[in-house]
Amino acid sequence: LIKNIEGQIKVIENDIEEVIHNDENLSCQQKLIKSVPGVGQILSWTLISKTEGFTVITDPRKMACYSGVVPFDFQSG
């Protein structure tokens, strides 16, 4: 069962890579994303899919907030 699931995961990963490779814009975006230290294949796929190719979130500040990397000071009143 585990080997079957691992095989299915590999097929899906290959399909994702093929889609990105065949689209010039997505391919360029993935290359730029993966140039950031610590960002790999899975995270690049996630960022591209969650932002719909960076068309949903276009502001860098909003992207940082969405990613959870911006510290905020919470002050009352």
N, C-alpha and C positions, 0 to 999 in steps of 0.2 A: 504494500500500500504506500509506504513512504517513497519507494523508488518511483512509483507511478506518479505521485504528487510532485516529486522533484523533476521528473520528466515534463510534466505539464507546466511547471514554473519556468523551466528552460525554454519551452516553446513560446510562452507568453513574453519572456524577456527578449527573445530573438525577434518576435513580432514588433515589440516596442522599438527596438533598435532599428529595425527595417523602416518603420514609419518615420522615425526621426532622421535617419540617413537619407531617405528619399525626398524629404522636404528641406530645401536649402535654408529657409528661415529657422526652422526648429534645430537643424544641425548647427547653425551658427550660434544660436542661443545656448545649446548644450555645451558647445566648446567654451563659450565665455563663462558659463556657470561652473564648469569643471575646472576652470583656471584658478578658482578660489581655493586656497589651501583648506583641506578637510572636506571638500565637497566631492562626492563620487557619483557614480552612475545612478544609483537609486534616488538620491536626493535631487539630482538634476531632473530626473523624470518627474518626481513629485512636484518640484517647483514649476516646471513647464505645464503639467496637467492642472494643478490647482489654480494657476494664474491664467490658464488658457492661452499659453504662449505670450504671457505678459501683456495681455490685452485687457484683463479685468483689473489688475492692480498695476498702474503705470507710475505712481508716485513712489520714489525710493523710501520716503518716510513711512508711508502706509505699508510698504513691503516689509520694512524692518519691524514695524509694529505687529504685522500679521505673523512674522516669523518668530516673534517673541525675543528679539535680541536688543530691544531698546528699554533701558531702565527708566522708570518713571518715579518721580517724587510724589508721594501722596500726602497732601496737606489738607487739613480740615479748615473750613471757614476762611 
